[in-house]
Each structure stands twice: as C-alpha cells, then as structure tokens.
Amino acid sequence: MTLSRIPATIVTGFLGAGKTTLLRHVLEHSEGRHIAVIVNEFGSLGIDGETLKSCNIAGCTEDDIVELANGCLCCTVADDFLPAMQALINRPNPPHHIVIETSGLALPKPLIKAFNWPDVKNRLTVDGVITVVDAPAVVAGRFADNPEAVAQQQAADPSLDHDNPLAEVFEDQILAADLVILNKTSKLSEKNVQALKEQIQTQTPRSVKIVTTADGTLPTSVLLGLNAAAEDDLLARPSHHDAEDGAHEHDDFESHILHIPSITTPEELINQLKALSARHDILRIKGFLAVKDKPLRLALQGVGERFDYHYDTPWEPTIPQNGQLIIIGQKGLDIDTIRKALS
C-alpha cells in the first residue's frame, strides 16, 4: 500500500534555519519528479511563497506552489491542510511527490497524524520528516537559556515542562525528525558541530540520521525516498503536547508587518535592523525592500544580528515600489518604538 500512495515530505525547522533554500534546491534538482509544494507562512505576508513562485525553475509552475497563510498548519489541519492535500491528489495529473514547508513555529506531529485521516490515508504517506537546524544559532543558545541543560533535563525527564516555549518547539521538531540537517556549519568549529550532534542525539528516542551542510543544499536522493511511513510510527515521535492531542497556542509570539519607503542603500538600514533586533529581542526579520534606482527588489532575511540579503526579481510595473518587512518576536514586542525608528 505504501508503494501505491503518493509520498509527502514534511520540512520543519526554526525561524531562519534555511527551509526555503532547501526546498528551492529540491525543485531545481527534482530528477524527473513532478513535485508539488505546500508553504505555510507565519504572518499574513507570504514572503517564502512569493520567493518560490518567482523562482523560474523549469517544470515548477505557480499551480504547484500552494501557500497556506491562515496560521500555523498544525493549528489549522482540518480547515486548511487537509483540503489543500486533497486538492493536489485529486488533480487529473497528481504530483509524484509533495513537499510541505511548515512555518518556524509549527509542531510536526499534528501534521503527521493528519495522514491517518480516512480521506487521505489510502492515498498519501509521510515519506519523511526533515528538520533543518540553524546550527550557529542553537550553539549560541538562541532558543533556550541553556541548551545543554535543557538537553540533559529532557533526556532524564521527557515530561519536563519547559519555561521557554522556543525550546519546546525546537525539541518537538527534533523529536519528530527522520533526518536532521545541521545548516550553516561552515560558521562553526568542528568541535561545536560535534557537540551539537551529540546534543541532538541525546534528545531523540530513536536512531535519527544527522547530516551537515554549509548552505542548506543536499542531493535530492538524500532528502526524498526515506520511506519512513511516519504516520504509522507516531509512538516513536514523542511531543511535549501529546497530552493535548497535538493542540497548542501561539500566544507567546506575535508578528507585525511594517511598510518601508524606498531606501537609498541597504547597509544603513541593515545596521539599524541589527541594533533593533538586539535591543528589542526580535526573533526574525524578513521581507522585501525597494532600493532607489534598482530595478530589482531586495529580499532580506535576518535572525538576531545575522542578515542575508540579495536582489531577486524585477518589480512588477503595476506594483508600487515600497518595501514590506515582517517582524516576529515574543509577546510584548514594542512594535510602536520599532515602527517609529524605521519610519
């Protein structure tokens, strides 16, 4: 039955880990597969979905990119996720493989459970859960006050209630994984990479493959075809939210859209964003900017004080050249001060 079902890969990982880069690489190296993509963006501005739709990859059409921006997929399984999956597999020419890119705050387990719903169980299977890790961020303790202590406590007491919700999300993503990708490892020493591998291995209750990459790209043969059938293996994928049947709230997080007028040069704004991120404990900044006298828009991604930006696609003639940024942080973010600083 597994062989006759369409395989689906769930790509999860924390904010800015490199999921979209990985997904783009899969589309560029599909090896003859017809791949459809479901992108779940946290916030009402679909930056990642727009990035993929403008990728100009041969065989990748706009109809193959389905963006669900009505909230975290694991919270909207019945309303958004399952109907989107059914629409894909009911096409006259259904995809050979489906890749689901979750938002940075998503818990994978509710999505895995959804593959057991009667409407899709006989037609779909979870080929694998891939968790992408921003290795330098985790080594720096960005997602927990003390990552080493959290890992030790988690190994000793699986029912431990963590004070830091970011740590819970990160651990749930690791615990559900069939493959863990440590990304951006060129920025770390070999000793730090090895320590991070050992930390993750102590958190997983089963044998999970861990691979490293500098830029989020790996051969498609490593990523697809894991044949995990994860929906039949739920007990081996514990979650902090098992007692709640996978339900959770995002009251600890908030996101805001800021409209940014055209800028003269990116560097000054990037320096300002770095300072604001440090001062206000912003988790992530991402979006597009308009730079004067530049026909291409500037795509920007920032986690902490690390920012990446590049010119990607031309501005549409009918669209005003104004920038938009998503600011994601924990509850209580002083967005008025941030907005005023960037006005």
Order of alpha helices (4+ residues) and beta strands (2+ residues): beta-alpha-beta-alpha-beta-alpha-beta-alpha-alpha-beta-alpha-alpha-alpha-beta-alpha-beta-alpha-beta-alpha-beta-beta-beta-beta-alpha
